[in-house]
Amino acid sequence: MLCLYAKQYQVDGNYTVSVQVTIPSGEVYSTSQVLSVRTHDVAITSFSVPQSARAGQTRQITVYVRNSRYLEKGQVELY
């Protein structure tokens, strides 16, 4: 039987994650690894778009983003 438990972390940081397995013969195996938890809270807050455009015409669209956690550069791609 395999039981897995999900863990939620309240703050960013480095956490040691461990797993231990006991096989039917009674042998126990375990391992640990450091998990880096970083929340990137980036959101599109609004758009500024032209009132009209024609096919083939290039018009500017401005996308406003907010990141409340880290100073980092982002890229917005519109399709």
N, C-alpha and C positions, 0 to 999 in steps of 0.2 A: 504494500500500500504506500502510495506517495502522497504526502500532504505538503502543499505549498501555501505560504502566507504572504500576502502583499503588505508592504510597509509604506506608509506615507510619512515624509519628513517635513516638519514645520518650518525649518530654516535651511538655507543653503549651507553646504559643508561637505566634508569628506567623511564617509561612514564605512565601517568595516562590515561586510556582508559575509555570513558564514552559512555553510550547508553541511549537514551530517547525514550519512546514509548508512543504515544497517541492513545487510543482505541476509537472506534466510539462513545461511550458515553461521550467522552471528558476528561476522566480520564487520567492523565499523570503518567507514571512510569519511574523511572530512576535508574541507578546503575553505579558505577565506580569501577575500579580495576587497581592496578598497574601492568604493564607489564614490565618484564625484557627482554631487547633486547641485546643479545650477539652474535656476529658474530664469528664463528669458521672457519677461512679460512685455512683449511688443504688441501693440495694437494699432490698427488704422483708425484714426479718430474722425477724419472727414476727408472729403474730396472737394476740389474746386474745379468745376467743369464749364466749358463754354455753353452758351445758350443754344447755339446751332453750329452745324458744320455740313459740308458737302462731301460727297464721295471723292477721294483722292486729295482732299485738303488736309494739311497738317495743322492741328490746333493743340494748344498746351493744356494739359491736365496736371493739377497739383495734388499730390497725395500727402496728407499730414499723418505722421506716425508719432506714437508716444512709447517710450521705454522707461519704466520707473525703477528698474533694478540696476542696470549696468550701463556704463558709457561704452557704446559700441556702434559701429556703422552697420547699416542695413541696406538692403536692396529690394525695391519693389518692382515686380514685373506684371504688366497688364496684358492680357490676351483677349 
